[in-house]
Amino acid sequence: MNKLLASAALVAASLVAPLSAFAADAPPVVPIAKPAVEDKPRIDVVFAIDCSGSMGGVIETAKQKVWAIVNEVARAKPAPELRIGLIAYGNAMGPFRAYPLSSDLDEVYKNLLTFKDEGWGDEYVGLAVHRATTDMKWADGKQVYKVIYVVGNETARQGPAEFDYAKTAPGAIAKGIVVNAIYCGNTDHASATPTWREIAKLADGSYMEIAGQGGAVVVASPFDKELTDLSGKLNTTYVGYGRQREEKAAAQVANDATSGGFSAASAADRAVSKSSRQYDNAHWDLVDAQRNKDFDITKLKDEELPEEMRKMTPDQRKAHVDAKARERADIAKQIQDISAKRDAYVKEEVSKKGLDTNKAFDEAVRRSINEQAAKRGFQFEGTEAPKK
């Protein structure tokens, strides 16, 4: 009887554990008053990825293709704020590697790069859905698409009965959170695929099967280098402010290099993402910050500004930021125009070479985002609005 009580206490404790308890190096959570937020279109996406053995290929595909996924969201109208959260599960009850929903896409990318095949075991899929549902601070509003992508390659029916997906998936959709199930690997695995299908069915989501190694389809194009060069030019239009300005600017450059290290196509995808409104750095960049009607550059202290702006008058400071904004808009327009040509080229190459994108991680995610967000009032460029 005492063992049963002890077990119940452990489960109860796990239910109330904060997200930071499952992050590798996260600082203690300090409760703060929730500020009023503007009611605007939002898309919140959480990737819960199995980081146990044999998932390395899928994880590397996610790192390479995340910018292509961002670009799919960028096609949505009205333009949504995009936030991405991450959970690495597969270590039984934990600890997990987890990062909260964030619109700082460079920070999200940096965190995703920490994911790897950890060699864990015991993939408690239902628990991962529970953690994503309850620990993430999901957006509210009139037009919000909230979705969990749970990704794995073993049967989803593992772990304590309290966290079985038959309980946690309905718990997610009860809060308006769709759960999409992505099964990676052997499609003949009779004990696995039915469980992943059921997760999606229970939470109004989609079931997707992808290749065991992620199924990435990478097509080089003659436009990749030009897009990458323009991505570098975009960086010169950033006007940092605040204590993190140098750190964030360095992270931007580092993430450019990392994307390029995967492939020229990945770097090109990132360039397109950086030209979109979803790549918003208002927390450290004055060009993005000045779009906020409540932001007042005159209230910044001299030490919060870059050296070249400290001797400027208030009017000169505003003129300087406005000039950088125009320069950025011009470069972004060039990127968008070239990106359209690149998309057409890649589509033709995929068709010409008979490449199969149906088992690709990013294609599965992009397709489901397009279909499901459209049901929530978003329209995507190049696609018709869903019939009511």
C-alpha positions in Angstrom: 0.0 0.0 0.0 2.9 2.4 0.9 4.4 1.8 -2.6 1.1 2.7 -4.2 0.9 5.9 -2.2 4.5 6.8 -3.1 3.8 6.1 -6.8 0.7 8.3 -6.7 2.7 11.1 -5.1 5.3 11.0 -7.9 2.6 11.2 -10.6 0.9 14.1 -8.8 4.2 15.9 -8.6 4.9 15.5 -12.3 1.5 17.0 -13.1 2.4 20.3 -11.5 6.1 20.4 -12.5 6.9 23.7 -14.3 8.3 23.6 -17.9 11.7 24.8 -16.6 12.1 21.5 -14.7 12.4 19.7 -18.0 14.8 22.1 -19.7 18.5 21.3 -19.7 19.7 24.6 -18.5 16.6 26.7 -18.0 16.6 29.2 -15.0 13.9 29.1 -12.3 10.6 30.5 -13.5 9.7 33.8 -11.8 5.9 34.5 -11.9 5.1 37.9 -13.4 1.9 39.8 -14.1 0.5 38.9 -17.5 0.5 42.1 -19.7 -2.4 43.0 -21.9 -1.7 41.8 -25.4 -3.1 42.9 -28.8 -5.7 40.6 -30.2 -4.1 39.7 -33.5 -3.9 36.6 -35.6 -1.5 34.0 -34.1 -0.2 30.6 -35.0 1.4 28.5 -32.2 3.3 25.4 -33.1 4.9 22.9 -30.7 7.2 20.1 -32.0 7.4 17.2 -29.5 10.2 15.1 -31.0 11.3 11.6 -29.8 15.0 11.9 -29.1 15.6 8.3 -28.2 17.7 6.0 -30.4 17.3 5.8 -34.2 15.7 9.3 -34.5 18.8 11.1 -35.5 17.9 11.4 -39.2 14.5 12.9 -38.5 16.0 15.4 -36.0 18.6 16.5 -38.5 15.9 17.0 -41.2 13.9 19.2 -38.8 17.0 21.4 -38.3 17.5 21.7 -42.0 13.9 22.2 -43.0 12.5 24.4 -40.2 12.9 27.6 -42.3 10.8 26.0 -45.1 8.1 25.4 -42.5 8.3 29.1 -41.3 7.9 30.1 -45.0 4.7 28.2 -45.2 3.3 30.1 -42.2 4.5 33.3 -43.9 2.1 32.7 -46.8 -0.9 33.0 -44.5 -3.2 36.0 -44.7 -3.9 37.8 -42.4 -0.2 37.7 -41.5 0.0 35.8 -38.1 2.5 36.1 -35.3 4.3 32.8 -35.3 5.6 31.2 -32.1 7.3 27.8 -31.9 7.9 25.6 -28.8 10.0 22.5 -28.6 9.9 19.4 -26.5 12.4 16.5 -26.8 10.8 13.4 -25.2 11.7 9.7 -25.1 13.4 9.6 -21.7 10.4 8.0 -19.9 9.1 10.4 -17.3 11.9 12.8 -17.9 13.8 15.0 -17.6 13.0 16.2 -21.1 14.7 18.9 -23.1 12.0 21.6 -23.4 11.7 25.2 -24.6 8.7 27.5 -24.3 6.7 29.0 -27.2 8.7 31.9 -28.6 8.4 34.4 -31.5 12.2 34.8 -31.4 12.9 32.5 -34.3 16.7 32.7 -34.0 16.4 31.6 -30.3 14.0 28.8 -31.4 16.6 27.7 -34.0 19.4 27.8 -31.5 17.4 25.6 -29.2 16.5 23.2 -31.9 20.1 22.7 -32.7 20.6 21.2 -29.2 18.3 18.3 -30.2 20.0 15.1 -31.0 19.7 11.3 -30.8 20.1 11.0 -27.0 20.0 7.2 -26.9 17.1 7.4 -24.6 14.4 4.8 -24.3 10.7 4.5 -23.2 8.9 6.9 -25.6 5.9 8.1 -23.6 4.0 9.8 -26.4 0.9 10.5 -24.3 3.0 12.2 -21.7 4.7 14.4 -24.4 1.2 15.5 -25.6 0.3 16.3 -21.9 3.4 18.3 -21.4 2.9 20.3 -24.6 -0.7 20.9 -23.7 -0.3 22.0 -20.1 3.2 23.4 -19.8 3.2 25.7 -22.9 1.7 29.1 -22.5 -0.6 29.0 -25.5 -2.0 32.1 -27.2 -5.5 33.3 -26.9 -7.5 35.4 -29.3 -10.2 35.5 -31.9 -8.1 33.9 -34.6 -5.6 31.5 -33.3 -4.3 28.2 -34.7 -2.7 26.0 -32.0 -1.1 22.7 -33.0 1.2 20.0 -31.5 3.3 17.8 -33.8 4.2 14.7 -31.9 6.9 12.8 -33.8 8.2 9.3 -33.1 8.9 5.8 -34.4 7.6 3.3 -31.8 4.1 2.4 -30.6 2.5 5.4 -28.9 0.9 3.2 -26.3 3.7 3.5 -23.7 3.9 5.0 -20.2 1.6 5.3 -17.2 -2.1 4.9 -17.8 -2.6 8.4 -16.4 -0.8 9.8 -19.4 -2.1 7.4 -22.1 -2.8 9.3 -25.3 -6.4 8.3 -25.1 -6.7 10.8 -22.2 -4.1 13.4 -23.2 -5.1 13.9 -26.8 -8.7 14.6 -26.0 -7.4 16.9 -23.3 -5.5 18.9 -25.9 -8.4 19.4 -28.3 -10.6 20.3 -25.4 -8.3 23.4 -25.1 -8.5 24.1 -28.8 -5.1 22.5 -29.5 -4.9 20.2 -32.6 -2.5 17.2 -32.3 -0.9 15.9 -35.5 0.8 12.6 -35.3 3.9 12.0 -37.4 5.1 8.3 -37.5 8.6 7.8 -38.7 9.9 4.5 -40.0 8.6 1.1 -40.9 5.0 1.5 -42.1 4.5 -2.3 -41.6 5.0 -2.0 -37.9 1.5 -3.3 -37.0 1.6 -2.4 -33.3 2.7 1.2 -33.9 0.8 2.7 -36.8 -2.7 2.2 -35.4 -1.8 4.0 -32.2 -0.5 7.0 -34.1 -3.6 7.1 -36.3 -5.7 7.1 -33.2 -3.9 10.0 -31.6 -4.7 12.2 -34.6 -8.3 11.1 -34.7 -8.8 11.9 -31.0 -7.5 15.5 -31.4 -8.9 16.6 -34.8 -5.4 16.2 -36.3 -3.8 14.5 -39.2 -1.8 11.3 -39.3 1.3 11.3 -41.4 3.9 8.7 -42.2 7.4 9.9 -43.2 10.6 8.1 -44.0 12.6 6.8 -41.0 15.4 9.2 -41.7 13.2 12.2 -42.3 12.8 12.0 -46.0 14.4 15.3 -46.8 14.3 16.4 -50.4 16.9 19.0 -51.1 17.0 20.7 -54.5 19.9 23.1 -55.2 18.9 26.0 -57.4 20.8 28.7 -59.3 19.0 31.3 -57.1 20.4 30.0 -53.8 23.6 32.0 -53.7 21.9 35.3 -54.6 19.3 34.7 -51.8 22.1 33.9 -49.3 24.0 37.1 -50.3 20.8 39.2 -49.8 20.3 37.5 -46.4 23.7 38.9 -45.4 22.7 42.4 -46.6 19.6 42.2 -44.5 21.8 41.9 -41.4 23.3 45.3 -42.2 19.9 46.9 -41.8 19.5 45.9 -38.1 19.8 48.6 -35.6 20.4 47.0 -32.2 19.3 48.4 -28.9 19.2 47.2 -25.3 21.6 45.0 -23.4 21.2 41.9 -25.7 21.8 43.8 -29.0 25.3 42.5 -29.6 24.5 38.9 -28.5 21.4 38.8 -30.7 23.2 40.2 -33.8 25.9 37.6 -33.3 23.3 34.8 -33.1 21.7 36.0 -36.3 25.0 35.7 -38.1 25.8 32.3 -36.5 22.4 30.9 -37.5 23.0 32.1 -41.1 26.3 30.1 -41.1 24.6 27.0 -39.6 21.9 27.0 -42.2 24.5 27.3 -44.9 26.4 24.4 -43.4 23.4 22.1 -43.9 22.9 23.1 -47.6 22.7 26.1 -49.9 18.9 25.3 -50.1 18.6 25.6 -46.3 20.4 29.0 -46.3 18.1 30.1 -49.1 15.0 29.1 -47.1 16.3 31.0 -44.1 16.9 34.1 -46.3 13.2 34.0 -47.3 12.2 33.6 -43.7 14.2 36.6 -42.7 12.3 38.7 -45.3 8.9 37.8 -43.7 7.0 39.5 -40.9 7.2 36.3 -38.9 11.0 37.0 -38.4 10.4 39.8 -35.9 13.2 41.0 -33.7 11.4 43.9 -32.0 13.0 43.0 -28.7 16.4 44.0 -29.9 16.1 45.7 -33.3 14.8 49.3 -33.6 13.5 48.8 -37.2 11.1 46.1 -36.0 10.4 47.8 -32.7 9.3 51.0 -34.3 6.4 49.1 -35.9 4.9 48.8 -32.5 2.7 51.9 -31.9 3.6 51.8 -28.1 7.3 51.9 -28.7 9.0 55.3 -28.1 12.6 55.6 -29.2 13.0 58.8 -27.3 12.7 56.9 -24.0 15.8 54.8 -24.6 18.9 55.8 -22.7 22.1 56.6 -24.7 23.8 53.4 -23.4 21.0 51.3 -24.9 21.7 52.6 -28.4 24.5 51.7 -30.8 27.5 54.0 -30.6 26.8 55.8 -33.9 23.3 56.9 -32.7 24.3 58.3 -29.2 25.2 61.8 -30.5 22.2 62.1 -32.8 19.2 64.3 -31.9 15.8 62.5 -31.5 14.8 63.5 -35.0 18.1 62.2 -36.4 17.6 58.9 -34.6 14.2 58.4 -36.0 15.4 59.4 -39.5 18.2 56.9 -39.2 15.9 54.0 -38.3 13.4 55.0 -41.0 16.2 54.9 -43.6 17.2 51.4 -42.4 13.6 50.3 -42.6 13.3 51.4 -46.2 16.6 49.7 -47.1 15.3 46.5 -45.4 12.0 46.6 -47.3 13.9 47.0 -50.6 16.1 43.9 -49.9 13.1 41.9 -48.6 11.3 42.7 -51.8 14.2 41.4 -53.8 14.3 38.2 -51.8 10.6 37.7 -52.3 10.9 38.2 -56.1 13.8 35.8 -56.4 12.1 33.3 -54.1 9.2 33.0 -56.5 11.6 32.1 -59.3 13.3 29.6 -57.0 10.0 28.0 -56.0 9.1 27.5 -59.7 12.5 26.1 -60.5 12.4 23.6 -57.5 8.9 22.5 -58.4 10.0 21.8 -62.0 13.1 19.9 -60.8 11.1 17.7 -58.4 8.7 16.8 -61.2 11.4 16.3 -63.8 13.5 14.0 -61.6 10.5 12.2 -60.1 11.5 13.1 -56.6 9.1 11.8 -53.9 8.2 14.5 -51.3 5.3 12.6 -49.8 7.5 11.0 -47.1 9.3 14.3 -46.2 9.0 15.7 -42.7 8.7 19.3 -43.8 6.2 18.6 -46.5 4.0 16.8 -44.1 4.1 19.7 -41.7 3.6 22.4 -44.3 0.7 20.5 -45.9 -1.1 20.1 -42.6 -0.5 23.7 -41.5 -2.0 24.9 -44.8 -5.1 22.7 -44.5 -5.8 23.2 -40.8 -5.0 26.9 -40.5 -7.3 27.5 -43.4 -10.2 26.1 -41.4 -9.5 28.8 -38.8 -9.8 31.7 -41.2 -6.3 31.9 -42.6 -5.9 32.0 -46.4 -2.7 30.9 -48.1 -1.3 32.6 -51.2 -1.7 30.3 -54.2 -4.5 28.3 -52.7 -8.3 28.8 -52.7 -10.2 29.5 -49.5 -11.9 26.5 -48.1 -15.6 26.0 -48.9 -17.9 26.6 -46.0 
